[in-house]
Amino acid sequence: MESLHDAFGGWEQVRVPRVIGRRGAVAGLVSLSAGAGERACAAALSVPAGNRIGFQMRRKGDLIGTHVLNFAVQGDGLVVSVAIDIVVRLLGIAVYRYSHRATETWVGGRLMAFASRTDRDGKDLWLRMQRGAEGLVVEGSSSGRYVAPDGVLPTTYWNKASLTGRLIDSEDGDLMNAPVSEVGMDAAPLASGGTLMARHYRLAGDLPLDLWYDQAGQWVGLVFSKGGVPVIYEKL
């Protein structure tokens, strides 16, 4: 089972150090009334101001990629588009490439559909989820077909509710077990060079990484580690 934190081939997995701190298819979306309905949807799902969350990624101080989410609210519906692009270079030569595109669809505060395609250095991965009479049906390149448990969410991280239940690998559909512990308040880095005080959570099990959310519950930071070297998200 692999996810974004496993993306870099030969980097061995280790515990995340405290490096932050003190220093396809859109289905089921319906068009409803604008105005108050849009504001309620945005508030309930912690849609960010400007309808965008963006990060740049650093490893050993080098920029290696970006992770950007765009939010489109219409009445009671929300569509989240995700784009991740990574290039790891050695002596100026690209030794690893990663590209991920996903679309997440919500209606009435409920996840209705999800579709993604991932190119992990030449390996093709995909995931489709669609809510129907059976529930949320998942089909993925690794997982096969199954009906997801209630409350399960994909590993897109923007929705803080993902800390309260099981997760689905947004690359290939595998169901993940990632116990969460709260570390406390500390500083998440910004691409501008500053920091932002935010609440820090640590995930374990199938998905060892650290996440930060601000006082409004919006995603503002992430760190995962390979070979003892952290990959640090800096909020744009």
C-alpha positions as CSV (number, residue, x, y, z in Angstrom):
1,M,0.0,0.0,0.0
2,E,1.5,3.4,-1.0
3,S,0.3,7.0,-0.9
4,L,2.0,10.4,-1.5
5,H,4.2,9.9,1.6
6,D,5.5,6.6,-0.1
7,A,5.9,8.2,-3.5
8,F,9.7,8.6,-3.6
9,G,10.9,5.1,-4.4
10,G,13.9,4.3,-2.4
11,W,13.5,6.7,0.5
12,E,13.2,4.7,3.6
13,Q,10.4,5.6,6.0
14,V,11.3,7.0,9.5
15,R,9.4,8.9,12.2
16,V,8.6,12.5,11.3
17,P,10.9,14.9,13.3
18,R,9.7,18.1,14.8
19,V,11.1,20.2,12.0
20,I,8.0,22.4,12.0
21,G,7.4,24.2,15.2
22,R,9.1,27.1,16.7
23,R,11.1,28.1,13.9
24,G,-12.1,12.3,-13.9
25,A,-15.4,12.5,-13.2
26,V,-17.7,14.9,-11.4
27,A,-21.1,13.3,-10.8
28,G,-24.1,14.1,-8.7
29,L,-23.5,17.9,-8.4
30,V,-26.7,19.8,-8.5
31,S,-27.2,23.5,-9.1
32,L,-29.0,25.1,-6.2
33,S,-29.7,28.6,-5.1
34,A,-26.7,30.9,-4.5
35,G,-26.1,33.4,-1.7
36,A,-26.9,32.0,1.7
37,G,-26.7,28.4,0.5
38,E,-23.2,29.0,-0.9
39,R,-22.1,30.7,2.3
40,A,-23.5,27.8,4.5
41,C,-21.8,25.2,2.3
42,A,-18.4,27.0,2.4
43,A,-18.6,27.4,6.2
44,A,-19.6,23.8,6.9
45,L,-16.8,22.4,4.8
46,S,-14.1,25.0,5.7
47,V,-13.7,26.3,2.2
48,P,-10.8,28.8,2.3
49,A,-11.0,32.4,1.5
50,G,-10.1,32.9,-2.1
51,N,-11.3,29.3,-2.8
52,R,-7.7,28.0,-3.0
53,I,-5.1,26.2,-0.9
54,G,-1.6,26.0,-2.2
55,F,1.7,24.6,-0.9
56,Q,5.3,24.4,-2.2
57,M,7.3,21.4,-1.1
58,R,10.9,21.4,0.1
59,R,13.4,18.6,0.8
60,K,16.9,19.5,2.1
61,G,16.0,23.1,1.3
62,D,15.3,22.4,-2.4
63,L,11.9,23.0,-4.0
64,I,10.6,19.8,-5.4
65,G,7.0,20.4,-6.1
66,T,3.6,22.0,-5.5
67,H,0.3,20.8,-4.1
68,V,-2.7,23.0,-5.1
69,L,-6.5,22.7,-4.4
70,N,-9.2,24.8,-6.0
71,F,-12.7,25.0,-4.6
72,A,-15.9,25.8,-6.6
73,V,-19.0,26.4,-4.5
74,Q,-22.4,26.5,-6.1
75,G,-25.4,26.5,-3.8
76,D,-25.3,23.3,-1.7
77,G,-22.6,21.8,-3.9
78,L,-18.8,21.9,-3.7
79,V,-16.2,20.6,-6.2
80,V,-12.6,20.4,-5.1
81,S,-9.9,20.0,-7.8
82,V,-6.4,18.8,-6.7
83,A,-3.2,19.0,-8.6
84,I,0.2,17.7,-7.2
85,D,3.4,17.9,-9.3
86,I,6.8,16.7,-8.0
87,V,10.2,16.5,-9.7
88,V,13.2,15.3,-7.7
89,R,16.5,16.2,-9.3
90,L,20.0,14.9,-8.7
91,L,22.9,17.0,-10.1
92,G,20.3,18.8,-12.2
93,I,18.9,15.7,-13.7
94,A,15.3,14.6,-13.0
95,V,15.4,11.2,-11.2
96,Y,11.8,11.1,-10.1
97,R,8.5,12.5,-11.4
98,Y,5.1,12.4,-9.8
99,S,1.8,13.8,-11.1
100,H,-1.6,13.5,-9.4
101,R,-5.0,15.0,-10.5
102,A,-8.2,14.5,-8.5
103,T,-11.8,15.9,-8.4
104,E,-13.9,15.6,-5.2
105,T,-17.6,16.3,-5.3
106,W,-19.8,17.2,-2.3
107,V,-23.6,17.9,-2.1
108,G,-25.3,19.0,1.1
109,G,-22.2,18.4,3.1
110,R,-21.9,14.8,1.9
111,L,-19.2,13.3,-0.2
112,M,-20.8,12.1,-3.4
113,A,-18.0,11.3,-5.8
114,F,-14.2,11.3,-6.2
115,A,-12.0,10.5,-9.2
116,S,-8.2,10.6,-9.5
117,R,-5.4,9.7,-11.8
118,T,-1.8,9.4,-10.7
119,D,1.5,8.9,-12.6
120,R,4.0,7.8,-10.0
121,D,7.3,7.9,-12.0
122,G,5.7,5.9,-14.9
123,K,3.3,3.8,-12.8
124,D,-0.4,4.5,-13.5
125,L,-2.8,4.6,-10.6
126,W,-6.4,5.5,-10.5
127,L,-9.4,5.7,-8.2
128,R,-13.2,6.2,-8.7
129,M,-15.8,6.6,-5.9
130,Q,-19.5,7.2,-6.5
131,R,-22.3,7.3,-4.0
132,G,-25.4,5.2,-5.0
133,A,-28.0,3.0,-3.5
134,E,-25.3,0.7,-1.9
135,G,-23.5,3.6,-0.4
136,L,-20.1,5.0,-1.4
137,V,-18.8,2.5,-4.0
138,V,-15.0,2.5,-4.4
139,E,-13.0,1.1,-7.4
140,G,-9.3,1.5,-7.5
141,S,-6.2,0.3,-9.2
142,S,-5.1,-1.5,-6.0
143,S,-8.3,-1.9,-4.0
144,G,-10.7,-3.5,-6.4
145,R,-14.4,-2.8,-5.8
146,Y,-15.9,-2.4,-2.3
147,V,-18.5,-0.2,-0.4
148,A,-16.7,2.2,1.9
149,P,-17.6,2.4,5.6
150,D,-19.6,5.3,6.8
151,G,-17.7,8.6,7.2
152,V,-14.6,7.5,5.3
153,L,-12.8,10.3,3.3
154,P,-10.0,10.4,0.7
155,T,-6.5,11.5,1.7
156,T,-6.9,15.0,0.4
157,Y,-6.4,16.5,3.9
158,W,-8.2,19.8,3.4
159,N,-11.2,18.6,5.3
160,K,-10.3,18.4,9.0
161,A,-13.1,15.8,9.4
162,S,-10.6,13.3,7.9
163,L,-8.9,13.2,11.3
164,T,-12.0,11.6,12.9
165,G,-12.3,8.4,10.8
166,R,-10.8,6.0,8.4
167,L,-9.2,7.2,5.1
168,I,-9.1,6.0,1.5
169,D,-5.8,6.3,-0.3
170,S,-6.6,8.9,-3.0
171,E,-4.2,7.3,-5.4
172,D,-5.5,3.7,-5.6
173,G,-8.5,3.2,-3.3
174,D,-6.9,1.2,-0.5
175,L,-8.6,1.6,2.9
176,M,-6.2,2.9,5.4
177,N,-6.0,2.9,9.2
178,A,-4.2,6.0,10.5
179,P,-4.7,6.7,14.3
180,V,-4.4,10.4,15.1
181,S,-2.9,12.1,18.1
182,E,-2.9,15.8,18.9
183,V,0.6,17.4,19.4
184,G,-0.5,20.9,20.3
185,M,0.0,24.4,18.9
186,D,3.1,25.3,17.1
187,A,4.3,27.2,14.0
188,A,3.8,26.0,10.4
189,P,6.0,27.5,7.7
190,L,4.8,29.8,5.0
191,A,6.4,30.1,1.5
192,S,7.0,33.8,2.3
193,G,9.5,32.8,4.9
194,G,7.1,33.5,7.9
195,T,5.2,31.1,10.1
196,L,1.6,30.6,11.2
197,M,0.6,29.3,14.6
198,A,-1.7,26.3,14.0
199,R,-2.8,23.1,15.7
200,H,-0.5,20.1,15.0
201,Y,-1.7,16.5,14.6
202,R,0.3,13.3,14.1
203,L,-1.0,10.4,12.1
204,A,0.4,6.8,12.5
205,G,-0.3,3.4,11.2
206,D,-0.7,3.2,7.4
207,L,-0.1,6.9,7.0
208,P,2.7,8.3,9.1
209,L,2.8,12.0,8.6
210,D,2.0,15.3,10.4
211,L,-0.7,17.8,9.6
212,W,-1.5,21.4,10.8
213,Y,-4.8,23.2,10.8
214,D,-5.4,26.9,11.7
215,Q,-8.0,28.2,14.1
216,A,-10.7,28.1,11.4
217,G,-10.0,24.4,10.8
218,Q,-8.3,25.0,7.5
219,W,-5.3,22.9,6.4
220,V,-2.1,24.9,6.6
221,G,0.8,22.4,6.8
222,L,2.1,18.9,6.3
223,V,5.4,17.0,6.8
224,F,6.3,13.5,5.9
225,S,9.7,11.9,6.1
226,K,11.8,9.6,4.0
227,G,15.3,8.3,4.8
228,G,15.4,10.6,7.8
229,V,14.8,13.7,5.6
230,P,11.6,15.6,6.0
231,V,9.5,16.8,3.0
232,I,8.0,20.1,4.2
233,Y,4.9,21.8,2.9
234,E,5.1,25.6,2.9
235,K,1.8,27.4,2.5
236,L,1.7,29.7,-0.5
